[in-house]
Protein backbone atom coordinates (compact mmCIF):
# COMPACT_ATOMS: atom_id res chain seq x y z
CA UNK A 1 0.00 0.00 0.00
CA UNK A 2 1.32 3.43 -0.94
CA UNK A 3 1.61 6.18 1.59
CA UNK A 4 0.92 9.73 0.52
CA UNK A 5 2.32 12.62 2.47
CA UNK A 6 1.68 16.30 1.90
CA UNK A 7 4.18 18.96 2.79
CA UNK A 8 2.85 22.34 3.79
CA UNK A 9 6.32 23.74 3.32
CA UNK A 10 5.52 25.08 -0.16
CA UNK A 11 1.77 25.63 0.36
CA UNK A 12 1.20 24.23 -3.14
CA UNK A 13 -2.45 23.38 -2.51
CA UNK A 14 -3.30 26.89 -1.31
CA UNK A 15 -1.42 28.49 -4.20
CA UNK A 16 -3.08 26.22 -6.76
CA UNK A 17 -6.52 26.90 -5.28
CA UNK A 18 -5.91 30.66 -5.46
CA UNK A 19 -4.74 30.41 -9.09
CA UNK A 20 -7.80 28.38 -10.07
CA UNK A 21 -10.16 30.80 -8.31
CA UNK A 22 -8.54 33.79 -10.03
CA UNK A 23 -8.60 32.12 -13.42
CA UNK A 24 -12.32 31.37 -13.16
CA UNK A 25 -13.61 34.74 -11.96
CA UNK A 26 -15.50 36.95 -14.40
CA UNK A 27 -12.60 39.34 -14.96
CA UNK A 28 -10.03 36.67 -15.70
CA UNK A 29 -7.96 36.56 -18.84
CA UNK A 30 -9.37 33.13 -19.67
CA UNK A 31 -13.01 34.29 -19.47
CA UNK A 32 -12.37 37.46 -21.48
CA UNK A 33 -10.46 35.49 -24.13
CA UNK A 34 -13.19 32.85 -24.33
CA UNK A 35 -15.87 35.50 -24.76
CA UNK A 36 -13.86 37.34 -27.41
CA UNK A 37 -13.26 34.14 -29.40
CA UNK A 38 -16.95 33.26 -29.11
CA UNK A 39 -17.95 36.71 -30.44
CA UNK A 40 -15.48 36.45 -33.32
CA UNK A 41 -16.83 33.00 -34.21
CA UNK A 42 -20.45 34.14 -34.06
CA UNK A 43 -19.69 37.24 -36.17
CA UNK A 44 -17.99 35.08 -38.78
CA UNK A 45 -14.62 36.78 -38.21
CA UNK A 46 -12.97 33.39 -37.64
CA UNK A 47 -13.85 29.86 -38.73
CA UNK A 48 -14.45 27.00 -36.32
CA UNK A 49 -11.03 25.59 -37.26
CA UNK A 50 -9.33 28.92 -36.49
CA UNK A 51 -11.31 29.20 -33.26
CA UNK A 52 -10.18 25.78 -32.05
CA UNK A 53 -6.56 26.49 -33.01
CA UNK A 54 -6.62 29.84 -31.20
CA UNK A 55 -8.30 28.36 -28.15
CA UNK A 56 -5.68 25.60 -27.95
CA UNK A 57 -2.88 28.15 -28.27
CA UNK A 58 -4.37 30.45 -25.64
CA UNK A 59 -4.96 27.63 -23.15
CA UNK A 60 -1.43 26.37 -23.68
CA UNK A 61 -0.02 29.85 -23.08
CA UNK A 62 -2.14 30.37 -19.96
CA UNK A 63 -1.05 26.99 -18.62
CA UNK A 64 2.62 27.77 -19.29
CA UNK A 65 2.28 31.15 -17.58
CA UNK A 66 0.69 29.59 -14.49
CA UNK A 67 3.25 26.79 -14.28
CA UNK A 68 6.22 29.12 -14.66
CA UNK A 69 5.04 31.61 -12.01
PDB file of N, CA, C and O in Angstrom:
ATOM      1  N   UNK A   1       0.838  -1.170   0.000  1.00  0.00           N
ATOM      2  CA  UNK A   1       0.000   0.000   0.000  1.00  0.00           C
ATOM      3  C   UNK A   1       0.888   1.240   0.000  1.00  0.00           C
ATOM      4  O   UNK A   1       1.867   1.316   0.743  1.00  0.00           O
ATOM      5  N   UNK A   2       0.539   2.200  -0.833  1.00  0.00           N
ATOM      6  CA  UNK A   2       1.318   3.425  -0.944  1.00  0.00           C
ATOM      7  C   UNK A   2       0.909   4.412   0.137  1.00  0.00           C
ATOM      8  O   UNK A   2      -0.258   4.491   0.521  1.00  0.00           O
ATOM      9  N   UNK A   3       1.872   5.145   0.607  1.00  0.00           N
ATOM     10  CA  UNK A   3       1.611   6.182   1.593  1.00  0.00           C
ATOM     11  C   UNK A   3       1.807   7.530   0.932  1.00  0.00           C
ATOM     12  O   UNK A   3       2.822   7.777   0.281  1.00  0.00           O
ATOM     13  N   UNK A   4       0.839   8.388   1.104  1.00  0.00           N
ATOM     14  CA  UNK A   4       0.920   9.728   0.515  1.00  0.00           C
ATOM     15  C   UNK A   4       1.117  10.724   1.644  1.00  0.00           C
ATOM     16  O   UNK A   4       0.392  10.714   2.638  1.00  0.00           O
ATOM     17  N   UNK A   5       2.104  11.575   1.473  1.00  0.00           N
ATOM     18  CA  UNK A   5       2.320  12.620   2.472  1.00  0.00           C
ATOM     19  C   UNK A   5       2.322  13.972   1.781  1.00  0.00           C
ATOM     20  O   UNK A   5       2.851  14.123   0.680  1.00  0.00           O
ATOM     21  N   UNK A   6       1.730  14.940   2.436  1.00  0.00           N
ATOM     22  CA  UNK A   6       1.683  16.299   1.902  1.00  0.00           C
ATOM     23  C   UNK A   6       2.568  17.193   2.753  1.00  0.00           C
ATOM     24  O   UNK A   6       2.556  17.126   3.982  1.00  0.00           O
ATOM     25  N   UNK A   7       3.322  18.014   2.083  1.00  0.00           N
ATOM     26  CA  UNK A   7       4.176  18.957   2.785  1.00  0.00           C
ATOM     27  C   UNK A   7       3.571  20.342   2.680  1.00  0.00           C
ATOM     28  O   UNK A   7       3.277  20.815   1.582  1.00  0.00           O
ATOM     29  N   UNK A   8       3.387  20.987   3.804  1.00  0.00           N
ATOM     30  CA  UNK A   8       2.850  22.343   3.787  1.00  0.00           C
ATOM     31  C   UNK A   8       3.970  23.365   3.624  1.00  0.00           C
ATOM     32  O   UNK A   8       3.735  24.573   3.659  1.00  0.00           O
ATOM     33  N   UNK A   9       5.163  22.874   3.448  1.00  0.00           N
ATOM     34  CA  UNK A   9       6.322  23.742   3.320  1.00  0.00           C
ATOM     35  C   UNK A   9       6.178  24.712   2.145  1.00  0.00           C
ATOM     36  O   UNK A   9       6.538  25.884   2.260  1.00  0.00           O
ATOM     37  N   UNK A  10       5.655  24.227   1.021  1.00  0.00           N
ATOM     38  CA  UNK A  10       5.518  25.078  -0.162  1.00  0.00           C
ATOM     39  C   UNK A  10       4.111  25.641  -0.329  1.00  0.00           C
ATOM     40  O   UNK A  10       3.899  26.496  -1.189  1.00  0.00           O
ATOM     41  N   UNK A  11       3.155  25.195   0.457  1.00  0.00           N
ATOM     42  CA  UNK A  11       1.766  25.634   0.358  1.00  0.00           C
ATOM     43  C   UNK A  11       1.238  25.512  -1.064  1.00  0.00           C
ATOM     44  O   UNK A  11       0.530  26.399  -1.541  1.00  0.00           O
ATOM     45  N   UNK A  12       1.574  24.426  -1.742  1.00  0.00           N
ATOM     46  CA  UNK A  12       1.196  24.228  -3.135  1.00  0.00           C
ATOM     47  C   UNK A  12      -0.320  24.188  -3.297  1.00  0.00           C
ATOM     48  O   UNK A  12      -0.859  24.772  -4.237  1.00  0.00           O
ATOM     49  N   UNK A  13      -1.000  23.514  -2.400  1.00  0.00           N
ATOM     50  CA  UNK A  13      -2.450  23.379  -2.515  1.00  0.00           C
ATOM     51  C   UNK A  13      -3.120  24.745  -2.415  1.00  0.00           C
ATOM     52  O   UNK A  13      -4.005  25.056  -3.212  1.00  0.00           O
ATOM     53  N   UNK A  14      -2.714  25.557  -1.457  1.00  0.00           N
ATOM     54  CA  UNK A  14      -3.297  26.892  -1.308  1.00  0.00           C
ATOM     55  C   UNK A  14      -3.006  27.762  -2.519  1.00  0.00           C
ATOM     56  O   UNK A  14      -3.883  28.488  -2.986  1.00  0.00           O
ATOM     57  N   UNK A  15      -1.784  27.697  -3.030  1.00  0.00           N
ATOM     58  CA  UNK A  15      -1.418  28.495  -4.199  1.00  0.00           C
ATOM     59  C   UNK A  15      -2.200  28.043  -5.432  1.00  0.00           C
ATOM     60  O   UNK A  15      -2.675  28.875  -6.206  1.00  0.00           O
ATOM     61  N   UNK A  16      -2.333  26.737  -5.616  1.00  0.00           N
ATOM     62  CA  UNK A  16      -3.080  26.218  -6.760  1.00  0.00           C
ATOM     63  C   UNK A  16      -4.548  26.634  -6.663  1.00  0.00           C
ATOM     64  O   UNK A  16      -5.146  27.057  -7.652  1.00  0.00           O
ATOM     65  N   UNK A  17      -5.119  26.514  -5.477  1.00  0.00           N
ATOM     66  CA  UNK A  17      -6.520  26.900  -5.279  1.00  0.00           C
ATOM     67  C   UNK A  17      -6.724  28.377  -5.614  1.00  0.00           C
ATOM     68  O   UNK A  17      -7.703  28.732  -6.271  1.00  0.00           O
ATOM     69  N   UNK A  18      -5.821  29.227  -5.174  1.00  0.00           N
ATOM     70  CA  UNK A  18      -5.912  30.655  -5.464  1.00  0.00           C
ATOM     71  C   UNK A  18      -5.802  30.924  -6.964  1.00  0.00           C
ATOM     72  O   UNK A  18      -6.546  31.746  -7.499  1.00  0.00           O
ATOM     73  N   UNK A  19      -4.885  30.244  -7.646  1.00  0.00           N
ATOM     74  CA  UNK A  19      -4.744  30.406  -9.093  1.00  0.00           C
ATOM     75  C   UNK A  19      -6.006  29.976  -9.830  1.00  0.00           C
ATOM     76  O   UNK A  19      -6.446  30.652 -10.761  1.00  0.00           O
ATOM     77  N   UNK A  20      -6.584  28.865  -9.420  1.00  0.00           N
ATOM     78  CA  UNK A  20      -7.804  28.382 -10.066  1.00  0.00           C
ATOM     79  C   UNK A  20      -8.943  29.364  -9.832  1.00  0.00           C
ATOM     80  O   UNK A  20      -9.680  29.683 -10.766  1.00  0.00           O
ATOM     81  N   UNK A  21      -9.100  29.844  -8.614  1.00  0.00           N
ATOM     82  CA  UNK A  21     -10.164  30.805  -8.313  1.00  0.00           C
ATOM     83  C   UNK A  21     -10.002  32.081  -9.137  1.00  0.00           C
ATOM     84  O   UNK A  21     -10.982  32.602  -9.668  1.00  0.00           O
ATOM     85  N   UNK A  22      -8.787  32.582  -9.245  1.00  0.00           N
ATOM     86  CA  UNK A  22      -8.541  33.793 -10.025  1.00  0.00           C
ATOM     87  C   UNK A  22      -8.783  33.558 -11.502  1.00  0.00           C
ATOM     88  O   UNK A  22      -9.285  34.443 -12.196  1.00  0.00           O
ATOM     89  N   UNK A  23      -8.435  32.381 -11.993  1.00  0.00           N
ATOM     90  CA  UNK A  23      -8.600  32.120 -13.423  1.00  0.00           C
ATOM     91  C   UNK A  23     -10.052  31.917 -13.808  1.00  0.00           C
ATOM     92  O   UNK A  23     -10.392  32.032 -14.986  1.00  0.00           O
ATOM     93  N   UNK A  24     -10.920  31.619 -12.852  1.00  0.00           N
ATOM     94  CA  UNK A  24     -12.320  31.369 -13.163  1.00  0.00           C
ATOM     95  C   UNK A  24     -13.243  32.533 -12.830  1.00  0.00           C
ATOM     96  O   UNK A  24     -14.442  32.450 -13.095  1.00  0.00           O
ATOM     97  N   UNK A  25     -12.723  33.619 -12.256  1.00  0.00           N
ATOM     98  CA  UNK A  25     -13.613  34.739 -11.958  1.00  0.00           C
ATOM     99  C   UNK A  25     -13.957  35.481 -13.241  1.00  0.00           C
ATOM    100  O   UNK A  25     -13.283  35.312 -14.258  1.00  0.00           O
ATOM    101  N   UNK A  26     -14.985  36.289 -13.200  1.00  0.00           N
ATOM    102  CA  UNK A  26     -15.503  36.949 -14.399  1.00  0.00           C
ATOM    103  C   UNK A  26     -14.539  37.892 -15.081  1.00  0.00           C
ATOM    104  O   UNK A  26     -14.703  38.171 -16.269  1.00  0.00           O
ATOM    105  N   UNK A  27     -13.547  38.390 -14.383  1.00  0.00           N
ATOM    106  CA  UNK A  27     -12.604  39.339 -14.965  1.00  0.00           C
ATOM    107  C   UNK A  27     -11.311  38.673 -15.416  1.00  0.00           C
ATOM    108  O   UNK A  27     -10.354  39.356 -15.781  1.00  0.00           O
ATOM    109  N   UNK A  28     -11.278  37.363 -15.393  1.00  0.00           N
ATOM    110  CA  UNK A  28     -10.029  36.672 -15.703  1.00  0.00           C
ATOM    111  C   UNK A  28      -9.692  36.732 -17.186  1.00  0.00           C
ATOM    112  O   UNK A  28     -10.564  36.915 -18.036  1.00  0.00           O
ATOM    113  N   UNK A  29      -8.440  36.577 -17.466  1.00  0.00           N
ATOM    114  CA  UNK A  29      -7.956  36.555 -18.842  1.00  0.00           C
ATOM    115  C   UNK A  29      -8.613  35.426 -19.619  1.00  0.00           C
ATOM    116  O   UNK A  29      -8.981  35.601 -20.780  1.00  0.00           O
ATOM    117  N   UNK A  30      -8.761  34.277 -18.989  1.00  0.00           N
ATOM    118  CA  UNK A  30      -9.366  33.133 -19.668  1.00  0.00           C
ATOM    119  C   UNK A  30     -10.800  33.452 -20.095  1.00  0.00           C
ATOM    120  O   UNK A  30     -11.174  33.210 -21.243  1.00  0.00           O
ATOM    121  N   UNK A  31     -11.601  33.991 -19.177  1.00  0.00           N
ATOM    122  CA  UNK A  31     -13.008  34.287 -19.470  1.00  0.00           C
ATOM    123  C   UNK A  31     -13.112  35.352 -20.553  1.00  0.00           C
ATOM    124  O   UNK A  31     -13.916  35.212 -21.474  1.00  0.00           O
ATOM    125  N   UNK A  32     -12.320  36.406 -20.462  1.00  0.00           N
ATOM    126  CA  UNK A  32     -12.366  37.462 -21.482  1.00  0.00           C
ATOM    127  C   UNK A  32     -11.946  36.918 -22.848  1.00  0.00           C
ATOM    128  O   UNK A  32     -12.552  37.255 -23.865  1.00  0.00           O
ATOM    129  N   UNK A  33     -10.919  36.084 -22.871  1.00  0.00           N
ATOM    130  CA  UNK A  33     -10.462  35.491 -24.133  1.00  0.00           C
ATOM    131  C   UNK A  33     -11.532  34.583 -24.718  1.00  0.00           C
ATOM    132  O   UNK A  33     -11.809  34.638 -25.917  1.00  0.00           O
ATOM    133  N   UNK A  34     -12.136  33.747 -23.877  1.00  0.00           N
ATOM    134  CA  UNK A  34     -13.192  32.847 -24.330  1.00  0.00           C
ATOM    135  C   UNK A  34     -14.346  33.636 -24.934  1.00  0.00           C
ATOM    136  O   UNK A  34     -14.850  33.284 -26.001  1.00  0.00           O
ATOM    137  N   UNK A  35     -14.765  34.693 -24.263  1.00  0.00           N
ATOM    138  CA  UNK A  35     -15.874  35.504 -24.758  1.00  0.00           C
ATOM    139  C   UNK A  35     -15.522  36.198 -26.070  1.00  0.00           C
ATOM    140  O   UNK A  35     -16.359  36.291 -26.968  1.00  0.00           O
ATOM    141  N   UNK A  36     -14.292  36.684 -26.184  1.00  0.00           N
ATOM    142  CA  UNK A  36     -13.856  37.339 -27.415  1.00  0.00           C
ATOM    143  C   UNK A  36     -13.835  36.359 -28.576  1.00  0.00           C
ATOM    144  O   UNK A  36     -14.307  36.675 -29.668  1.00  0.00           O
ATOM    145  N   UNK A  37     -13.287  35.166 -28.344  1.00  0.00           N
ATOM    146  CA  UNK A  37     -13.256  34.141 -29.396  1.00  0.00           C
ATOM    147  C   UNK A  37     -14.668  33.729 -29.802  1.00  0.00           C
ATOM    148  O   UNK A  37     -14.941  33.512 -30.982  1.00  0.00           O
ATOM    149  N   UNK A  38     -15.565  33.623 -28.818  1.00  0.00           N
ATOM    150  CA  UNK A  38     -16.948  33.265 -29.114  1.00  0.00           C
ATOM    151  C   UNK A  38     -17.611  34.340 -29.985  1.00  0.00           C
ATOM    152  O   UNK A  38     -18.305  34.016 -30.949  1.00  0.00           O
ATOM    153  N   UNK A  39     -17.397  35.612 -29.648  1.00  0.00           N
ATOM    154  CA  UNK A  39     -17.954  36.712 -30.437  1.00  0.00           C
ATOM    155  C   UNK A  39     -17.398  36.703 -31.859  1.00  0.00           C
ATOM    156  O   UNK A  39     -18.144  36.887 -32.821  1.00  0.00           O
ATOM    157  N   UNK A  40     -16.095  36.489 -31.994  1.00  0.00           N
ATOM    158  CA  UNK A  40     -15.481  36.453 -33.321  1.00  0.00           C
ATOM    159  C   UNK A  40     -16.036  35.297 -34.151  1.00  0.00           C
ATOM    160  O   UNK A  40     -16.241  35.436 -35.356  1.00  0.00           O
ATOM    161  N   UNK A  41     -16.279  34.159 -33.503  1.00  0.00           N
ATOM    162  CA  UNK A  41     -16.830  33.005 -34.207  1.00  0.00           C
ATOM    163  C   UNK A  41     -18.272  33.288 -34.636  1.00  0.00           C
ATOM    164  O   UNK A  41     -18.654  32.996 -35.768  1.00  0.00           O
ATOM    165  N   UNK A  42     -19.057  33.850 -33.741  1.00  0.00           N
ATOM    166  CA  UNK A  42     -20.449  34.141 -34.056  1.00  0.00           C
ATOM    167  C   UNK A  42     -20.575  35.212 -35.141  1.00  0.00           C
ATOM    168  O   UNK A  42     -21.491  35.156 -35.961  1.00  0.00           O
ATOM    169  N   UNK A  43     -19.672  36.173 -35.151  1.00  0.00           N
ATOM    170  CA  UNK A  43     -19.693  37.238 -36.166  1.00  0.00           C
ATOM    171  C   UNK A  43     -19.148  36.767 -37.511  1.00  0.00           C
ATOM    172  O   UNK A  43     -19.271  37.474 -38.511  1.00  0.00           O
ATOM    173  N   UNK A  44     -18.553  35.590 -37.543  1.00  0.00           N
ATOM    174  CA  UNK A  44     -17.986  35.081 -38.777  1.00  0.00           C
ATOM    175  C   UNK A  44     -16.586  35.599 -39.057  1.00  0.00           C
ATOM    176  O   UNK A  44     -16.060  35.411 -40.154  1.00  0.00           O
ATOM    177  N   UNK A  45     -15.974  36.257 -38.062  1.00  0.00           N
ATOM    178  CA  UNK A  45     -14.618  36.775 -38.214  1.00  0.00           C
ATOM    179  C   UNK A  45     -13.609  35.649 -38.327  1.00  0.00           C
ATOM    180  O   UNK A  45     -12.628  35.758 -39.062  1.00  0.00           O
ATOM    181  N   UNK A  46     -13.851  34.556 -37.593  1.00  0.00           N
ATOM    182  CA  UNK A  46     -12.967  33.390 -37.643  1.00  0.00           C
ATOM    183  C   UNK A  46     -13.805  32.138 -37.892  1.00  0.00           C
ATOM    184  O   UNK A  46     -14.988  32.091 -37.554  1.00  0.00           O
ATOM    185  N   UNK A  47     -13.186  31.145 -38.477  1.00  0.00           N
ATOM    186  CA  UNK A  47     -13.853  29.864 -38.728  1.00  0.00           C
ATOM    187  C   UNK A  47     -13.764  28.996 -37.470  1.00  0.00           C
ATOM    188  O   UNK A  47     -13.038  29.319 -36.530  1.00  0.00           O
ATOM    189  N   UNK A  48     -14.505  27.906 -37.468  1.00  0.00           N
ATOM    190  CA  UNK A  48     -14.445  27.003 -36.318  1.00  0.00           C
ATOM    191  C   UNK A  48     -13.064  26.383 -36.178  1.00  0.00           C
ATOM    192  O   UNK A  48     -12.609  26.132 -35.062  1.00  0.00           O
ATOM    193  N   UNK A  49     -12.385  26.132 -37.308  1.00  0.00           N
ATOM    194  CA  UNK A  49     -11.027  25.591 -37.257  1.00  0.00           C
ATOM    195  C   UNK A  49     -10.081  26.610 -36.627  1.00  0.00           C
ATOM    196  O   UNK A  49      -9.276  26.264 -35.763  1.00  0.00           O
ATOM    197  N   UNK A  50     -10.179  27.863 -37.063  1.00  0.00           N
ATOM    198  CA  UNK A  50      -9.332  28.917 -36.495  1.00  0.00           C
ATOM    199  C   UNK A  50      -9.635  29.114 -35.008  1.00  0.00           C
ATOM    200  O   UNK A  50      -8.730  29.323 -34.200  1.00  0.00           O
ATOM    201  N   UNK A  51     -10.912  29.045 -34.666  1.00  0.00           N
ATOM    202  CA  UNK A  51     -11.311  29.202 -33.259  1.00  0.00           C
ATOM    203  C   UNK A  51     -10.690  28.116 -32.398  1.00  0.00           C
ATOM    204  O   UNK A  51     -10.157  28.407 -31.327  1.00  0.00           O
ATOM    205  N   UNK A  52     -10.750  26.872 -32.848  1.00  0.00           N
ATOM    206  CA  UNK A  52     -10.183  25.782 -32.055  1.00  0.00           C
ATOM    207  C   UNK A  52      -8.665  25.887 -31.962  1.00  0.00           C
ATOM    208  O   UNK A  52      -8.088  25.591 -30.917  1.00  0.00           O
ATOM    209  N   UNK A  53      -8.014  26.306 -33.045  1.00  0.00           N
ATOM    210  CA  UNK A  53      -6.557  26.486 -33.013  1.00  0.00           C
ATOM    211  C   UNK A  53      -6.176  27.603 -32.043  1.00  0.00           C
ATOM    212  O   UNK A  53      -5.243  27.453 -31.254  1.00  0.00           O
ATOM    213  N   UNK A  54      -6.897  28.719 -32.103  1.00  0.00           N
ATOM    214  CA  UNK A  54      -6.618  29.837 -31.200  1.00  0.00           C
ATOM    215  C   UNK A  54      -6.880  29.465 -29.751  1.00  0.00           C
ATOM    216  O   UNK A  54      -6.098  29.811 -28.866  1.00  0.00           O
ATOM    217  N   UNK A  55      -7.976  28.763 -29.509  1.00  0.00           N
ATOM    218  CA  UNK A  55      -8.297  28.360 -28.148  1.00  0.00           C
ATOM    219  C   UNK A  55      -7.223  27.436 -27.583  1.00  0.00           C
ATOM    220  O   UNK A  55      -6.819  27.584 -26.430  1.00  0.00           O
ATOM    221  N   UNK A  56      -6.762  26.488 -28.388  1.00  0.00           N
ATOM    222  CA  UNK A  56      -5.679  25.604 -27.951  1.00  0.00           C
ATOM    223  C   UNK A  56      -4.409  26.373 -27.643  1.00  0.00           C
ATOM    224  O   UNK A  56      -3.738  26.096 -26.649  1.00  0.00           O
ATOM    225  N   UNK A  57      -4.078  27.329 -28.481  1.00  0.00           N
ATOM    226  CA  UNK A  57      -2.884  28.146 -28.272  1.00  0.00           C
ATOM    227  C   UNK A  57      -3.001  28.984 -27.002  1.00  0.00           C
ATOM    228  O   UNK A  57      -2.063  29.063 -26.209  1.00  0.00           O
ATOM    229  N   UNK A  58      -4.162  29.607 -26.822  1.00  0.00           N
ATOM    230  CA  UNK A  58      -4.373  30.450 -25.636  1.00  0.00           C
ATOM    231  C   UNK A  58      -4.306  29.622 -24.367  1.00  0.00           C
ATOM    232  O   UNK A  58      -3.641  30.010 -23.407  1.00  0.00           O
ATOM    233  N   UNK A  59      -4.991  28.481 -24.351  1.00  0.00           N
ATOM    234  CA  UNK A  59      -4.964  27.633 -23.155  1.00  0.00           C
ATOM    235  C   UNK A  59      -3.564  27.130 -22.852  1.00  0.00           C
ATOM    236  O   UNK A  59      -3.170  27.049 -21.688  1.00  0.00           O
ATOM    237  N   UNK A  60      -2.820  26.797 -23.874  1.00  0.00           N
ATOM    238  CA  UNK A  60      -1.431  26.366 -23.684  1.00  0.00           C
ATOM    239  C   UNK A  60      -0.596  27.495 -23.082  1.00  0.00           C
ATOM    240  O   UNK A  60       0.198  27.268 -22.169  1.00  0.00           O
ATOM    241  N   UNK A  61      -0.776  28.704 -23.595  1.00  0.00           N
ATOM    242  CA  UNK A  61      -0.017  29.849 -23.084  1.00  0.00           C
ATOM    243  C   UNK A  61      -0.398  30.181 -21.644  1.00  0.00           C
ATOM    244  O   UNK A  61       0.466  30.500 -20.828  1.00  0.00           O
ATOM    245  N   UNK A  62      -1.694  30.106 -21.335  1.00  0.00           N
ATOM    246  CA  UNK A  62      -2.139  30.367 -19.965  1.00  0.00           C
ATOM    247  C   UNK A  62      -1.553  29.315 -19.026  1.00  0.00           C
ATOM    248  O   UNK A  62      -1.065  29.642 -17.945  1.00  0.00           O
ATOM    249  N   UNK A  63      -1.603  28.064 -19.442  1.00  0.00           N
ATOM    250  CA  UNK A  63      -1.048  26.989 -18.623  1.00  0.00           C
ATOM    251  C   UNK A  63       0.444  27.200 -18.383  1.00  0.00           C
ATOM    252  O   UNK A  63       0.918  27.063 -17.255  1.00  0.00           O
ATOM    253  N   UNK A  64       1.183  27.532 -19.437  1.00  0.00           N
ATOM    254  CA  UNK A  64       2.624  27.773 -19.293  1.00  0.00           C
ATOM    255  C   UNK A  64       2.906  28.948 -18.365  1.00  0.00           C
ATOM    256  O   UNK A  64       3.858  28.909 -17.585  1.00  0.00           O
ATOM    257  N   UNK A  65       2.088  29.986 -18.443  1.00  0.00           N
ATOM    258  CA  UNK A  65       2.284  31.148 -17.578  1.00  0.00           C
ATOM    259  C   UNK A  65       2.033  30.798 -16.125  1.00  0.00           C
ATOM    260  O   UNK A  65       2.762  31.247 -15.240  1.00  0.00           O
ATOM    261  N   UNK A  66       0.996  29.989 -15.869  1.00  0.00           N
ATOM    262  CA  UNK A  66       0.692  29.587 -14.488  1.00  0.00           C
ATOM    263  C   UNK A  66       1.786  28.686 -13.934  1.00  0.00           C
ATOM    264  O   UNK A  66       2.210  28.841 -12.789  1.00  0.00           O
ATOM    265  N   UNK A  67       2.235  27.753 -14.747  1.00  0.00           N
ATOM    266  CA  UNK A  67       3.248  26.791 -14.277  1.00  0.00           C
ATOM    267  C   UNK A  67       4.576  27.485 -14.021  1.00  0.00           C
ATOM    268  O   UNK A  67       5.289  27.113 -13.089  1.00  0.00           O
ATOM    269  N   UNK A  68       4.924  28.474 -14.817  1.00  0.00           N
ATOM    270  CA  UNK A  68       6.221  29.119 -14.658  1.00  0.00           C
ATOM    271  C   UNK A  68       6.232  30.188 -13.581  1.00  0.00           C
ATOM    272  O   UNK A  68       7.299  30.690 -13.228  1.00  0.00           O
ATOM    273  N   UNK A  69       5.061  30.552 -13.047  1.00  0.00           N
ATOM    274  CA  UNK A  69       5.043  31.608 -12.012  1.00  0.00           C
ATOM    275  C   UNK A  69       5.218  31.048 -10.637  1.00  0.00           C
ATOM    276  O   UNK A  69       5.225  31.798  -9.661  1.00  0.00           O
TER     277      UNK A  69
END
